[in-house]
Amino acid sequence: MKRLLCAFFLLSLSVFSSAKDLPDFTELVEKQGPAVVNVSTTQTISFEDLFPQIPNLPEDDPLRDFLRRYRSPHADIPREFESKAQGSGFIVSSDGYILTNAHVVDAADEVTVRLTDKREFKAKVIGADLRSDVALIKIEATGLPKVAIGNPAQVKVGEWVAAIGSPFGFENSVTAGIVSAKGRSLPQENYVPFIQTDAAINPGNSGGPLFNLKGEVIGINSQIYSRTGGYMGLAFAIPIDVAMNIADQLRAHGKVSRGWLGVIIQEVTKDLAESFGLKTPEGALIAGVEKDGPAEKGGLEPSDVVLKFDGKPVGGATELPLLVAATKPGKQVVVEVWRKGAPKDLTLTVGEAPAEQAAPHPGKADTPSGRLGLRLGELPAEGKKELQISHGVVVEDANGLAARAGIRRGDVIMSINNKDVKNVAQFNQMLAGFKAGQNIALLVRRGERALFVSIRLK
């Protein structure tokens, strides 16, 4: 009996000791919580945006009858309605500047900020950068509590973190976890080395802060990986140094300036490395070079493997866009490439990435595809063979109208209003024939799926 009691005492002592070693977030929440805000938005959406004209819809399709009835001037259906959404944000200066996600405030007609003391303010969007998903908004107030800014470079995988936000509208909810990984690259996201965490992040947490144990913000909670739409243990935050750099540019210029090379890249696999004579699969393989772009002018060629950019090693294809985007346009840099079995240094001048609202077909913002926010490329024969299609153009970048409609980099556009698209020039010619205010339906191939995407032209 004595042995049993002794064992129980030691076990209890061990549990108590372990509990004492767990982090206590109460002081962090008390000090930093008041600087976290709820961001709610209102957007007016017309039924035309939800149910655009769909070309060649069969006469017996029930959807055709529905569309015919709702478009009737006698239909008892409101022509437009208000859509409301919620997210989070945090105050970065006592005079009312607030950081949040671009997708929280994008296209909103009205943005309202609610503080923890229940005061509400109408906010002005200073700028939103869709490529990084960072937005800067401003409320007219002074003497506000603000967060402390940390250094993501000092963050270690495995350390404790806490998130504060408004998941599903539950304001100032606190969740905790650890840093699962750093420098994560996500599909279609080329400009952000995400911090991965297992702190519970749900819809409504977007734009809220991720804190370290010192009470410093190390990231903006931006997105989750989920098969259900809810938290599954995989959340991603934009490093705060990246976000603050973007916020400074938005505050000063209303836009973000990024470096640009004008190349199409792919990962170097083990087999490709062997065929190129590389000892290890590293670097970024140049698959294509845009005509008259900075890369072509600097001597970069298809089949070059970029090993270093401006003195920084390029471990894989996902690292090159981050390094280039962070470089000031106009700067001369040395690029080390692997060409024909030997290293070679090239000197080139970094260009400026096309603006989001006019992402062009190679280098020209006044093309019809630039009007949509698309940069397009020809679909190579091997791509057609792999997808088992005979025509189409590939999306190299999507912003503006196209991005809002759901078009992504890597999509293949096969037709406009049921007319086949054979090349980029034809796409631009067809698109030029449509007027502002018209709806167009693009048939998009995404992997093994095909879907129609509707866009109202501006």
Secondary structure by P-SEA (a helix, b strand, c coil): caaaaaaaaaaaaaaaaaaaacccaaaaaaaccccbbbbbbbbbbccccccccccccccccaaaaaaaaaaccccccccbbbbbbbbbbbbccccbbbbbbccccccccbbbbbcccccccccccccccccccbbbbbccccbbbbbbbbbcccccccbbbbbbcccccccbbbbbbcccccccccccccccbbbbbccccccccccbbbbccccccccccccccccccccccbbbbccaaaaaaaaaaaacccbbbbbbccbbbbbbcaaaaaaaccccccccccccccccccccccccccccccccccccccccaaaaaaaaaaccccbbbbbbbbcccbbbbbbbbbbbcccccccccccccccccccccbbbbcccaaaaaaacccbbbbbccccccccccccccccccccccccccccaaaaaaaaaaccccbbbbbbcccccbbbbbbbbcc
